Amino acid sequence: MTGQGDIFDAIAEFNRAYLVLAQRMLRGDYEQGKRQLGISDDIAASIVALTPDQIDAIAASGELFCEFRIEHAPGRA
């Protein structure tokens, strides 16, 4: 059985990977990255400006940083 600490570690790892990927997407093509991530200009600018230490601190918050949007799932109109 997975312990609570394991779940928080997995969330932190997921958040860290998401934020690093989001930065790469936004730095590569800002407008396309915003659309693909479904985020505002203010949020995008904040993500781009994050330092590695800030990413680690946010990632360790214990809550998922991203939001899943079912309306954009494959096979949905």
Distance bins in CASP14 RR format, pairs under 12 A and 6 or more apart:
PFRMAT RR
TARGET T0000
AUTHOR 0000-0000-0000
RMODE 2
METHOD distances of the structure
MODEL  1
1 7 0 0 0 0 0 1 0 0 0 0 0
2 8 0 0 0 0 0 1 0 0 0 0 0
2 9 0 0 0 0 1 0 0 0 0 0 0
2 10 0 0 0 0 1 0 0 0 0 0 0
2 11 0 0 0 0 0 1 0 0 0 0 0
3 9 0 0 0 0 1 0 0 0 0 0 0
3 10 0 0 0 0 0 1 0 0 0 0 0
4 10 0 0 0 0 0 1 0 0 0 0 0
4 11 0 0 0 0 0 1 0 0 0 0 0
4 62 0 0 0 0 0 1 0 0 0 0 0
5 11 0 0 0 0 1 0 0 0 0 0 0
5 12 0 0 0 0 1 0 0 0 0 0 0
5 13 0 0 0 0 0 1 0 0 0 0 0
5 60 0 0 0 0 0 1 0 0 0 0 0
5 62 0 0 0 0 1 0 0 0 0 0 0
6 12 0 0 0 0 0 1 0 0 0 0 0
6 13 0 0 0 0 0 1 0 0 0 0 0
7 13 0 0 0 0 0 1 0 0 0 0 0
7 14 0 0 0 0 0 1 0 0 0 0 0
7 62 0 0 0 0 1 0 0 0 0 0 0
7 63 0 0 0 0 0 1 0 0 0 0 0
7 64 0 0 0 0 0 1 0 0 0 0 0
8 14 0 0 0 0 0 1 0 0 0 0 0
8 15 0 0 0 0 0 1 0 0 0 0 0
8 59 0 0 0 0 0 1 0 0 0 0 0
8 60 0 0 0 0 1 0 0 0 0 0 0
8 61 0 0 0 0 1 0 0 0 0 0 0
8 62 1 0 1 0 0 0 0 0 0 0 0
8 63 0 0 0 0 1 0 0 0 0 0 0
8 64 0 0 0 0 0 1 0 0 0 0 0
9 15 0 0 0 0 0 1 0 0 0 0 0
9 16 0 0 0 0 0 1 0 0 0 0 0
9 59 0 0 0 0 0 1 0 0 0 0 0
9 60 0 0 0 0 1 0 0 0 0 0 0
9 62 0 0 0 0 1 0 0 0 0 0 0
10 16 0 0 0 0 0 1 0 0 0 0 0
10 17 0 0 0 0 0 1 0 0 0 0 0
10 59 0 0 0 0 0 1 0 0 0 0 0
10 60 0 0 0 0 0 1 0 0 0 0 0
10 62 0 0 0 0 1 0 0 0 0 0 0
10 64 0 0 0 0 0 1 0 0 0 0 0
11 17 0 0 0 0 0 1 0 0 0 0 0
11 18 0 0 0 0 0 1 0 0 0 0 0
11 58 0 0 0 0 0 1 0 0 0 0 0
11 59 0 0 0 0 1 0 0 0 0 0 0
11 60 0 0 0 0 1 0 0 0 0 0 0
11 61 0 0 0 0 1 0 0 0 0 0 0
11 62 1 0 1 0 0 0 0 0 0 0 0
11 63 1 0 0 1 0 0 0 0 0 0 0
11 64 1 0 0 1 0 0 0 0 0 0 0
11 65 0 0 0 0 1 0 0 0 0 0 0
11 66 0 0 0 0 0 1 0 0 0 0 0
12 18 0 0 0 0 0 1 0 0 0 0 0
12 19 0 0 0 0 0 1 0 0 0 0 0
12 55 0 0 0 0 0 1 0 0 0 0 0
12 56 0 0 0 0 1 0 0 0 0 0 0
12 57 0 0 0 0 0 1 0 0 0 0 0
12 58 0 0 0 0 1 0 0 0 0 0 0
12 59 1 0 1 0 0 0 0 0 0 0 0
12 60 1 0 1 0 0 0 0 0 0 0 0
12 61 0 0 0 0 1 0 0 0 0 0 0
12 62 1 0 0 1 0 0 0 0 0 0 0
12 63 0 0 0 0 0 1 0 0 0 0 0
12 64 0 0 0 0 0 1 0 0 0 0 0
12 65 0 0 0 0 1 0 0 0 0 0 0
13 19 0 0 0 0 0 1 0 0 0 0 0
13 20 0 0 0 0 0 1 0 0 0 0 0
13 55 0 0 0 0 0 1 0 0 0 0 0
13 56 0 0 0 0 0 1 0 0 0 0 0
13 59 1 0 0 1 0 0 0 0 0 0 0
13 60 0 0 0 0 1 0 0 0 0 0 0
13 62 0 0 0 0 0 1 0 0 0 0 0
13 64 0 0 0 0 0 1 0 0 0 0 0
13 65 0 0 0 0 0 1 0 0 0 0 0
14 20 0 0 0 0 0 1 0 0 0 0 0
14 21 0 0 0 0 0 1 0 0 0 0 0
14 58 0 0 0 0 0 1 0 0 0 0 0
14 59 0 0 0 0 1 0 0 0 0 0 0
14 60 0 0 0 0 0 1 0 0 0 0 0
14 61 0 0 0 0 0 1 0 0 0 0 0
14 62 0 0 0 0 0 1 0 0 0 0 0
14 63 0 0 0 0 0 1 0 0 0 0 0
14 64 1 0 0 1 0 0 0 0 0 0 0
14 65 0 0 0 0 1 0 0 0 0 0 0
14 66 0 0 0 0 1 0 0 0 0 0 0
14 68 0 0 0 0 0 1 0 0 0 0 0
15 21 0 0 0 0 0 1 0 0 0 0 0
15 22 0 0 0 0 0 1 0 0 0 0 0
15 47 0 0 0 0 0 1 0 0 0 0 0
15 50 0 0 0 0 0 1 0 0 0 0 0
15 54 0 0 0 0 0 1 0 0 0 0 0
15 55 0 0 0 0 1 0 0 0 0 0 0
15 56 0 0 0 0 1 0 0 0 0 0 0
15 57 0 0 0 0 0 1 0 0 0 0 0
15 58 1 0 0 1 0 0 0 0 0 0 0
15 59 1 1 0 0 0 0 0 0 0 0 0
15 60 1 0 0 1 0 0 0 0 0 0 0
15 61 1 0 0 1 0 0 0 0 0 0 0
15 62 1 0 0 1 0 0 0 0 0 0 0
15 63 0 0 0 0 1 0 0 0 0 0 0
15 64 1 0 0 1 0 0 0 0 0 0 0
15 65 1 0 1 0 0 0 0 0 0 0 0
15 66 1 0 0 1 0 0 0 0 0 0 0
16 22 0 0 0 0 0 1 0 0 0 0 0
16 23 0 0 0 0 0 1 0 0 0 0 0
16 50 0 0 0 0 0 1 0 0 0 0 0
16 52 0 0 0 0 1 0 0 0 0 0 0
16 53 0 0 0 0 0 1 0 0 0 0 0
16 54 0 0 0 0 0 1 0 0 0 0 0
16 55 1 0 0 1 0 0 0 0 0 0 0
16 56 1 0 0 1 0 0 0 0 0 0 0
16 57 0 0 0 0 0 1 0 0 0 0 0
16 58 0 0 0 0 1 0 0 0 0 0 0
16 59 1 1 0 0 0 0 0 0 0 0 0
16 60 0 0 0 0 1 0 0 0 0 0 0
16 61 0 0 0 0 0 1 0 0 0 0 0
16 62 0 0 0 0 0 1 0 0 0 0 0
16 64 0 0 0 0 0 1 0 0 0 0 0
16 65 0 0 0 0 1 0 0 0 0 0 0
16 66 0 0 0 0 0 1 0 0 0 0 0
17 23 0 0 0 0 0 1 0 0 0 0 0
17 24 0 0 0 0 0 1 0 0 0 0 0
17 55 0 0 0 0 1 0 0 0 0 0 0
17 59 0 0 0 0 1 0 0 0 0 0 0
17 64 0 0 0 0 0 1 0 0 0 0 0
17 65 0 0 0 0 0 1 0 0 0 0 0
17 66 0 0 0 0 0 1 0 0 0 0 0
18 24 0 0 0 0 0 1 0 0 0 0 0
18 25 0 0 0 0 0 1 0 0 0 0 0
18 37 0 0 0 0 1 0 0 0 0 0 0
18 39 0 0 0 0 0 1 0 0 0 0 0
18 47 0 0 0 0 1 0 0 0 0 0 0
18 50 0 0 0 0 0 1 0 0 0 0 0
18 55 0 0 0 0 1 0 0 0 0 0 0
18 58 0 0 0 0 1 0 0 0 0 0 0
18 59 0 0 0 0 1 0 0 0 0 0 0
18 64 0 0 0 0 1 0 0 0 0 0 0
18 65 1 0 1 0 0 0 0 0 0 0 0
18 66 1 0 1 0 0 0 0 0 0 0 0
18 67 0 0 0 0 0 1 0 0 0 0 0
18 68 0 0 0 0 0 1 0 0 0 0 0
19 25 0 0 0 0 0 1 0 0 0 0 0
19 26 0 0 0 0 0 1 0 0 0 0 0
19 37 0 0 0 0 0 1 0 0 0 0 0
19 39 0 0 0 0 0 1 0 0 0 0 0
19 43 0 0 0 0 0 1 0 0 0 0 0
19 44 0 0 0 0 0 1 0 0 0 0 0
19 46 0 0 0 0 0 1 0 0 0 0 0
19 47 1 0 0 1 0 0 0 0 0 0 0
19 48 0 0 0 0 0 1 0 0 0 0 0
19 49 0 0 0 0 0 1 0 0 0 0 0
19 50 1 0 0 1 0 0 0 0 0 0 0
19 51 0 0 0 0 0 1 0 0 0 0 0
19 52 0 0 0 0 1 0 0 0 0 0 0
19 54 0 0 0 0 1 0 0 0 0 0 0
19 55 1 0 1 0 0 0 0 0 0 0 0
19 56 0 0 0 0 1 0 0 0 0 0 0
19 57 0 0 0 0 0 1 0 0 0 0 0
19 58 1 0 0 1 0 0 0 0 0 0 0
19 59 1 0 0 1 0 0 0 0 0 0 0
19 60 0 0 0 0 0 1 0 0 0 0 0
19 61 0 0 0 0 0 1 0 0 0 0 0
19 64 0 0 0 0 0 1 0 0 0 0 0
19 65 1 0 0 1 0 0 0 0 0 0 0
19 66 0 0 0 0 1 0 0 0 0 0 0
20 26 0 0 0 0 0 1 0 0 0 0 0
20 27 0 0 0 0 0 1 0 0 0 0 0
20 47 0 0 0 0 1 0 0 0 0 0 0
20 48 0 0 0 0 0 1 0 0 0 0 0
20 50 0 0 0 0 1 0 0 0 0 0 0
20 51 0 0 0 0 0 1 0 0 0 0 0
20 52 0 0 0 0 1 0 0 0 0 0 0
20 54 0 0 0 0 0 1 0 0 0 0 0
20 55 1 0 0 1 0 0 0 0 0 0 0
20 56 0 0 0 0 0 1 0 0 0 0 0
20 58 0 0 0 0 0 1 0 0 0 0 0
20 59 0 0 0 0 1 0 0 0 0 0 0
20 65 0 0 0 0 0 1 0 0 0 0 0
21 27 0 0 0 0 0 1 0 0 0 0 0
21 28 0 0 0 0 0 1 0 0 0 0 0
21 33 0 0 0 0 0 1 0 0 0 0 0
21 36 0 0 0 0 0 1 0 0 0 0 0
21 37 0 0 0 0 1 0 0 0 0 0 0
21 47 0 0 0 0 0 1 0 0 0 0 0
21 55 0 0 0 0 0 1 0 0 0 0 0
21 65 0 0 0 0 0 1 0 0 0 0 0
21 66 0 0 0 0 1 0 0 0 0 0 0
22 28 0 0 0 0 0 1 0 0 0 0 0
22 30 0 0 0 0 0 1 0 0 0 0 0
22 33 1 0 0 1 0 0 0 0 0 0 0
22 34 0 0 0 0 1 0 0 0 0 0 0
22 36 0 0 0 0 1 0 0 0 0 0 0
22 37 1 0 1 0 0 0 0 0 0 0 0
22 38 0 0 0 0 0 1 0 0 0 0 0
22 39 1 0 0 1 0 0 0 0 0 0 0
22 43 0 0 0 0 1 0 0 0 0 0 0
22 44 0 0 0 0 1 0 0 0 0 0 0
22 45 0 0 0 0 0 1 0 0 0 0 0
22 46 0 0 0 0 0 1 0 0 0 0 0
22 47 1 0 1 0 0 0 0 0 0 0 0
22 48 0 0 0 0 1 0 0 0 0 0 0
22 49 0 0 0 0 0 1 0 0 0 0 0
22 50 0 0 0 0 1 0 0 0 0 0 0
22 55 0 0 0 0 1 0 0 0 0 0 0
22 58 0 0 0 0 0 1 0 0 0 0 0
22 59 0 0 0 0 0 1 0 0 0 0 0
22 65 0 0 0 0 1 0 0 0 0 0 0
22 66 0 0 0 0 1 0 0 0 0 0 0
23 30 0 0 0 0 0 1 0 0 0 0 0
23 33 0 0 0 0 0 1 0 0 0 0 0
23 37 0 0 0 0 0 1 0 0 0 0 0
23 39 0 0 0 0 0 1 0 0 0 0 0
23 44 0 0 0 0 1 0 0 0 0 0 0
23 45 0 0 0 0 0 1 0 0 0 0 0
23 46 0 0 0 0 0 1 0 0 0 0 0
23 47 1 0 1 0 0 0 0 0 0 0 0
23 48 1 0 0 1 0 0 0 0 0 0 0
23 49 0 0 0 0 1 0 0 0 0 0 0
23 50 1 0 0 1 0 0 0 0 0 0 0
23 51 0 0 0 0 0 1 0 0 0 0 0
23 52 0 0 0 0 1 0 0 0 0 0 0
23 54 0 0 0 0 0 1 0 0 0 0 0
23 55 0 0 0 0 1 0 0 0 0 0 0
23 58 0 0 0 0 0 1 0 0 0 0 0
24 30 0 0 0 0 0 1 0 0 0 0 0
24 33 0 0 0 0 1 0 0 0 0 0 0
24 36 0 0 0 0 0 1 0 0 0 0 0
24 37 0 0 0 0 0 1 0 0 0 0 0
24 47 0 0 0 0 0 1 0 0 0 0 0
24 48 0 0 0 0 0 1 0 0 0 0 0
25 31 0 0 0 0 0 1 0 0 0 0 0
25 32 1 0 0 1 0 0 0 0 0 0 0
25 33 1 0 1 0 0 0 0 0 0 0 0
25 34 0 0 0 0 1 0 0 0 0 0 0
25 35 0 0 0 0 1 0 0 0 0 0 0
25 36 1 0 0 1 0 0 0 0 0 0 0
25 37 1 0 0 1 0 0 0 0 0 0 0
25 38 0 0 0 0 0 1 0 0 0 0 0
25 39 0 0 0 0 0 1 0 0 0 0 0
25 44 0 0 0 0 1 0 0 0 0 0 0
25 47 0 0 0 0 1 0 0 0 0 0 0
25 48 0 0 0 0 1 0 0 0 0 0 0
26 32 0 0 0 0 1 0 0 0 0 0 0
26 33 1 0 1 0 0 0 0 0 0 0 0
26 34 1 0 0 1 0 0 0 0 0 0 0
26 35 0 0 0 0 0 1 0 0 0 0 0
26 36 0 0 0 0 1 0 0 0 0 0 0
26 37 1 0 0 1 0 0 0 0 0 0 0
26 38 0 0 0 0 0 1 0 0 0 0 0
26 39 0 0 0 0 1 0 0 0 0 0 0
26 41 0 0 0 0 0 1 0 0 0 0 0
26 43 0 0 0 0 1 0 0 0 0 0 0
26 44 1 0 1 0 0 0 0 0 0 0 0
26 45 0 0 0 0 1 0 0 0 0 0 0
26 46 0 0 0 0 0 1 0 0 0 0 0
26 47 1 0 0 1 0 0 0 0 0 0 0
26 48 1 0 1 0 0 0 0 0 0 0 0
26 49 0 0 0 0 0 1 0 0 0 0 0
26 50 0 0 0 0 0 1 0 0 0 0 0
27 33 0 0 0 0 1 0 0 0 0 0 0
27 34 0 0 0 0 0 1 0 0 0 0 0
27 44 0 0 0 0 0 1 0 0 0 0 0
27 45 0 0 0 0 0 1 0 0 0 0 0
27 47 0 0 0 0 1 0 0 0 0 0 0
27 48 1 0 0 1 0 0 0 0 0 0 0
27 49 0 0 0 0 0 1 0 0 0 0 0
27 50 0 0 0 0 0 1 0 0 0 0 0
28 34 0 0 0 0 0 1 0 0 0 0 0
28 36 0 0 0 0 0 1 0 0 0 0 0
28 44 0 0 0 0 0 1 0 0 0 0 0
28 48 0 0 0 0 0 1 0 0 0 0 0
29 35 0 0 0 0 1 0 0 0 0 0 0
29 36 0 0 0 0 1 0 0 0 0 0 0
29 37 0 0 0 0 0 1 0 0 0 0 0
29 44 0 0 0 0 0 1 0 0 0 0 0
30 36 0 0 0 0 0 1 0 0 0 0 0
30 37 0 0 0 0 0 1 0 0 0 0 0
30 39 0 0 0 0 0 1 0 0 0 0 0
30 41 0 0 0 0 1 0 0 0 0 0 0
30 44 1 0 0 1 0 0 0 0 0 0 0
30 45 0 0 0 0 1 0 0 0 0 0 0
30 47 0 0 0 0 0 1 0 0 0 0 0
30 48 1 0 0 1 0 0 0 0 0 0 0
31 37 0 0 0 0 0 1 0 0 0 0 0
31 38 0 0 0 0 0 1 0 0 0 0 0
31 39 0 0 0 0 0 1 0 0 0 0 0
31 41 0 0 0 0 1 0 0 0 0 0 0
31 44 0 0 0 0 1 0 0 0 0 0 0
32 38 0 0 0 0 0 1 0 0 0 0 0
32 39 0 0 0 0 0 1 0 0 0 0 0
32 44 0 0 0 0 0 1 0 0 0 0 0
33 39 0 0 0 0 1 0 0 0 0 0 0
33 40 0 0 0 0 0 1 0 0 0 0 0
33 41 0 0 0 0 0 1 0 0 0 0 0
33 43 0 0 0 0 0 1 0 0 0 0 0
33 44 1 0 0 1 0 0 0 0 0 0 0
33 47 0 0 0 0 1 0 0 0 0 0 0
33 48 0 0 0 0 0 1 0 0 0 0 0
34 40 1 0 0 1 0 0 0 0 0 0 0
34 41 1 0 0 1 0 0 0 0 0 0 0
34 42 0 0 0 0 0 1 0 0 0 0 0
34 43 0 0 0 0 1 0 0 0 0 0 0
34 44 1 0 1 0 0 0 0 0 0 0 0
34 45 0 0 0 0 1 0 0 0 0 0 0
34 46 0 0 0 0 0 1 0 0 0 0 0
34 47 0 0 0 0 1 0 0 0 0 0 0
34 48 0 0 0 0 0 1 0 0 0 0 0
35 41 0 0 0 0 0 1 0 0 0 0 0
35 44 0 0 0 0 0 1 0 0 0 0 0
35 69 0 0 0 0 0 1 0 0 0 0 0
35 72 0 0 0 0 0 1 0 0 0 0 0
36 44 0 0 0 0 0 1 0 0 0 0 0
36 66 0 0 0 0 0 1 0 0 0 0 0
36 69 0 0 0 0 0 1 0 0 0 0 0
36 72 0 0 0 0 1 0 0 0 0 0 0
37 43 0 0 0 0 1 0 0 0 0 0 0
37 44 1 0 0 1 0 0 0 0 0 0 0
37 47 0 0 0 0 1 0 0 0 0 0 0
37 48 0 0 0 0 0 1 0 0 0 0 0
37 65 0 0 0 0 0 1 0 0 0 0 0
37 66 1 0 0 1 0 0 0 0 0 0 0
37 67 0 0 0 0 1 0 0 0 0 0 0
37 68 0 0 0 0 0 1 0 0 0 0 0
37 69 0 0 0 0 1 0 0 0 0 0 0
37 72 0 0 0 0 0 1 0 0 0 0 0
38 44 0 0 0 0 1 0 0 0 0 0 0
38 47 0 0 0 0 0 1 0 0 0 0 0
38 66 0 0 0 0 1 0 0 0 0 0 0
38 67 0 0 0 0 1 0 0 0 0 0 0
38 68 0 0 0 0 0 1 0 0 0 0 0
38 69 1 0 0 1 0 0 0 0 0 0 0
38 71 0 0 0 0 0 1 0 0 0 0 0
38 72 0 0 0 0 1 0 0 0 0 0 0
39 45 0 0 0 0 1 0 0 0 0 0 0
39 46 0 0 0 0 1 0 0 0 0 0 0
39 47 1 0 0 1 0 0 0 0 0 0 0
39 48 0 0 0 0 0 1 0 0 0 0 0
39 65 0 0 0 0 0 1 0 0 0 0 0
39 66 0 0 0 0 1 0 0 0 0 0 0
39 67 0 0 0 0 1 0 0 0 0 0 0
39 69 0 0 0 0 0 1 0 0 0 0 0
40 46 0 0 0 0 1 0 0 0 0 0 0
40 47 0 0 0 0 0 1 0 0 0 0 0
41 47 0 0 0 0 0 1 0 0 0 0 0
41 48 0 0 0 0 0 1 0 0 0 0 0
42 48 0 0 0 0 0 1 0 0 0 0 0
42 49 0 0 0 0 0 1 0 0 0 0 0
43 49 0 0 0 0 0 1 0 0 0 0 0
43 50 0 0 0 0 0 1 0 0 0 0 0
43 65 0 0 0 0 0 1 0 0 0 0 0
43 66 0 0 0 0 0 1 0 0 0 0 0
43 67 0 0 0 0 0 1 0 0 0 0 0
44 50 0 0 0 0 0 1 0 0 0 0 0
46 54 0 0 0 0 1 0 0 0 0 0 0
46 55 0 0 0 0 0 1 0 0 0 0 0
46 58 0 0 0 0 0 1 0 0 0 0 0
46 65 0 0 0 0 0 1 0 0 0 0 0
47 54 0 0 0 0 1 0 0 0 0 0 0
47 55 0 0 0 0 1 0 0 0 0 0 0
47 58 0 0 0 0 1 0 0 0 0 0 0
47 65 0 0 0 0 1 0 0 0 0 0 0
47 66 0 0 0 0 0 1 0 0 0 0 0
48 54 0 0 0 0 0 1 0 0 0 0 0
48 55 0 0 0 0 0 1 0 0 0 0 0
49 55 0 0 0 0 0 1 0 0 0 0 0
50 56 0 0 0 0 1 0 0 0 0 0 0
50 57 0 0 0 0 1 0 0 0 0 0 0
50 58 1 0 0 1 0 0 0 0 0 0 0
50 59 0 0 0 0 0 1 0 0 0 0 0
50 65 0 0 0 0 0 1 0 0 0 0 0
51 57 0 0 0 0 1 0 0 0 0 0 0
51 58 0 0 0 0 0 1 0 0 0 0 0
52 58 0 0 0 0 0 1 0 0 0 0 0
52 59 0 0 0 0 0 1 0 0 0 0 0
53 59 0 0 0 0 0 1 0 0 0 0 0
53 60 0 0 0 0 0 1 0 0 0 0 0
54 60 0 0 0 0 0 1 0 0 0 0 0
54 61 0 0 0 0 0 1 0 0 0 0 0
55 61 0 0 0 0 0 1 0 0 0 0 0
55 65 0 0 0 0 1 0 0 0 0 0 0
57 65 0 0 0 0 0 1 0 0 0 0 0
58 64 0 0 0 0 0 1 0 0 0 0 0
58 65 1 0 0 1 0 0 0 0 0 0 0
58 66 0 0 0 0 0 1 0 0 0 0 0
59 65 1 0 0 1 0 0 0 0 0 0 0
59 66 0 0 0 0 0 1 0 0 0 0 0
69 76 0 0 0 0 1 0 0 0 0 0 0
70 76 1 0 0 1 0 0 0 0 0 0 0
71 77 0 0 0 0 1 0 0 0 0 0 0
END
